[in-house]
Amino acid sequence: MGTYVVKRVIQAVFLLKLVMIVVFLLLHMTGDPVSVMLDTDATLEDIAYLKKLMGFDQPLWVQYTRFFKGAIQGNFGDSIEHGEPAMGLVLERLPATLEMALGAFTFAVVIGIPFGCLAAFKEGSLYDKGCVGVSVLIQAIPDFWLAIMLIMVFSVFMGVLPSFGRGGWQHFIMPAFAASTYHLARLARLMRSQMIEVLRQDYITTARAKGLNEKVILMVHALKNSAIPIITVLGLDLGILLGGTVIIEVVFAWPGVGRLVIQAIANRDFPIVQSAVFLMASGFVIINLTVDLLYAYLDPRISYS
């Protein structure tokens, strides 16, 4: 196990370096921030001076070397717009993003798994068909459109929930639910298909022949044996939610990392974008490693030796 973890950590370091190279190149392909920082009446001398001052006049490999030396020390540079350490600004917004991501993840798990299990248990019934149909419909609905509809219904017409901002639990419900719907529907469908496959196995038939209660069969025998694909998808969903709530944050004016990155991209604030991407990529790698280690617990036949 220890050797496997060490190998995965080494792979993660190379993966994060590759991610940062790609992000660095893509950002610099958009041009340097000087054109955004200066007024339209700035002279060529002003542009050249500011480029030299910020190091944008140097070759790309020199700029990347300077960036990489700072990044391995945790210094991603100062924000061009705010004039403060970029990583510090991203970390200030991280709790808001974690709050929404974990809330959406909780909605998906608490609603999606029970619905999928019940649909599998009642395979072929009207409930099963309705669950599948609703799941497909929900997956087809764009999350930004759903977010706008939630605001229209619960904020404008009914006036029971705030339409934007971060505050109490009232501010949290709509953004988290809107971010969770696609993952919720996919999880319910996957849970249903996995449970149907497991419930048809011989050991489930044997358990029923012994007179075991259906709830015991479902919760103890079937659920654990269908957990590995579910855990894999849950890990991917959590990673996606950590870095993929950008649109929801913009619609609800949620002060998270995604909204900060959108503003940074518009202003070509490279240090903030690079800091945010590094942080989210690191979280995704950690989640995937944790999921892989859970496999051995869920299925003793899996070995990492």
N, C-alpha and C positions, 0 to 999 in steps of 0.2 A: 504493500500500500504506500509506504513512504517513498519508494523509488518512483512509483507512478505519479505521486503528487509533485515530486521534484521535476519530473519530465514535463508535466503539464504547466508548471510555473515557468520553466524555461521557454516552452512554446508560447506562453502568454506574453512574455517579454518581447519576443520577436514579433508576435502578432500586433502588439501595441505600437511597436516601432514602425511596422509597415503601415498601420492605420494613420499614424502621425505624418508619415511621409506623404501618403496620398492626400490627406487633408491640407497639408502645407502646400503641395503643388496645386491643388484645386483652388485654394484661396488666392494664390498668387497669379493664377490664370485670369482672375477677375480684374486684375490691375492693382496698383498700390493705392493706399488710402489717401494719398496726397490730394488727388482730384476731388475727394469728398470734403477734406478738411479746409481747403482754401476757397476763397470767393471766386466767382467767375471772372472778375477783373484782375486776378493775380497775374503777375508777369512771369515770363519764363525763368528769370533769375530767382524769383520767389519759389517757384516750383523746384528748381534745381537745388536751392539751398535747403529746403525742407526735406527733400529726398536724401540729400547727403547727411543731414542731421539725424534722420531716422534710420539710415543704413539701407534705404531702398535703391540706392545707386550701385550697390555692390552686386557681384554675380549671385545667382540663385543658390549655388552650393555654399557660398560663404554665409549667406543669410540663414540657410538651414543649419549649418554647423554652429552658428551662434545661438540659434533657437534650441538646438538639441543639447548643447552644453548647459544651457539654463534649465531645460526641461528635466534633465536627470537629477537636478538639484531641487526640483519642485518649483522653479521660478519660470513661469511662462510669459513673463514680461508684464508691463503695465498696460492697462486698457487705454487705447488711443482716445476714446471719447471721455472716459471718466478720470483718467490720470491716476488710477489706483491699481494695485496688483490684481491681475485678471483672475487668478485662481481664487483669491479672496472674495471677489464679486460673485463668482460662480457658486462658491460654498455658501454664501449668504442666501442665495436663491434655492439651494438644494433641498432644504427641509420642506418647502412648498411643493416641489416636484415629487419628493418621496411621499408626502401626504396624499397627493392625488393618485400616484401610481399604486400605492399600497391599498388605498380605498377602492380603486377600480379593480385591483387584483382580488380583494375580498369579495366584492360584488360578484365577480366572475365565478369564484370558487363556491360561495355560499348558495348562489342561484343555479349555476350551470351544472355542477355535479349532481345534486339531488334530482333535478329535472331529467338529466340524462339517465340516471339509475332507474327512476320510476318509469321512464319511457321504455327502457330495456325490459324491465320486469313485466310491463304490460304490452309486450311486443304484438303488433298487429291491431291493437285497439284504436279507438277513436282518439284517445289521449296521445298515444304514440304518434299517430299520423299528424295530429295537431302540433305536437312538440317539434317534429321534424320540419313541418311547413313554416312554423313561426321562426325557428332557428335559421332556416334559409333566408327568410324575409329580412330578419335582423342583420344578417351578414351582408346583405345587399344594400343596406341603408348607410350612406356616408355619415361618419360621426359628426362632421361639422354641421350637416343639415339637421341631424337629430338634436344637436346642442341648441341650434337656433329655435327649433320647434319647442324644446323644453322651456326655453326662455319665454317664448310667446305664450305658452299655456300657463306655466306656474308663476311667472313673474308679471307678465303684462295683463293677462285676462283674470287670473285667480289672485295674484298678488300675495302668494304665500311663501315664496322663496326669493332671495335676492338674485339679481341677474348678473352680477359681476363682483369681483374682488374676493379677498380671502379674509375670513373672520371666524364666526362660530360654525357649528355643524350645519346651519342652514345654507351657508355659502358652499359647503363641501359636497352636498348631495348630488346636485345636477352635474357638475364637472366630472365627478368620479363615475357616476352612472353612464354618462355619455361616452367616457373613455373606455368603459368596460363592455359595452354591448357586443362588439364584434368578437371579443375574446370569450365572453359568456356564451354566445351562440355556438361558436366553434367547439368550445369545451363540452357543451351539452351533447352535440352530435358525436364527438369522439367518445365521450363517456358511454353513450348509448351503444355505439357499435362495438366497443370493447367489452361491455357487460354482456351483450347478446352472445358474443363469441365465447366468453367464459362460462356463461350459464348453460351452454350446450355441451360442456366438457363432461367426461365420464365421472369425475370425482364429485361434481355437483349432483348428478343423477344418483350416485351412491349416497351422498349426504341426505338427499330427499328420501331415499328408500329407507334410511335409518330413522326417519321421522323427525329430523331436525327442523326447528322453526325456520320459516322462510326469511325472517329478518336476520337470523343468525347466519344462514347461508349467504344472504346478500352482503352483510356487513363484514363478516369474518372471513369467509372463503372467497367469494367472488370479487369483492372490492379490492383486496390486497393484491390478488393475482392479475388484476387489470390495471394496476397502478403505474407500472413502468412507462408505458406510452403517455399516460396522463401527466406524470411528473415531468417528462421531457417537454411536453407542450406548456406546462405551467412555468417551467424555467424560461422557455423562450418568450412566453407572454409577459412575464415580469420584466425581463430585459427590454422587451419592446416598449412596455409602458414607461419604463424609466427614461427612455430617450425618445419616445414617440408620441408624447402628449402635447406636441408643439401647437397643433391647430386648436385643440381644446383650450389650452392656456391663453391663446390669442382671443378666442371667442368670448371666454369668460373673464378676460383681463386678469388671469391668475398669475401672480408674481413669481413664476417658477423659472427654471433654467431654460426651458424651451422658448419662452417669450423673450428672455434676455438674449438668446442666440439669434432669434429673428431680428431683433433690433441691431445686434452686432453685425450681422450679415449685411443689413441695409447700409450700415455706416462703415463697412469694411474694417471692423474692429477685430483684426486677426487674433490677438492674444486671447480674447474672450472665447471666440469660436474654438480655438485650439485647446484651451483649458477645459471647456465643456465636453468636447469630443473625447478627450483623454479620460475624463472622469466617467463618462457614460460607458465608454469601451471597457474600462477597468471593471466597472460594475457588472457588465455583461459577461466578462471572462470569469469573474468570481462566481456568479450565479451558475454558469455552465459547469464549472468544476464542482460546485456543491451538488448539483443534480447528478453528475457522474458518480460521485461518492455515495449518493443515496441508493444507487442501483444495487450495490452489494448488500445493503441492509434489507431492501425489499425482496431480493432474490438471492439466497445464499449460494446458488449455483454459479453466480457471477464472481469471478476472481480477477484481481489486478496484478497477480504475480507474473 
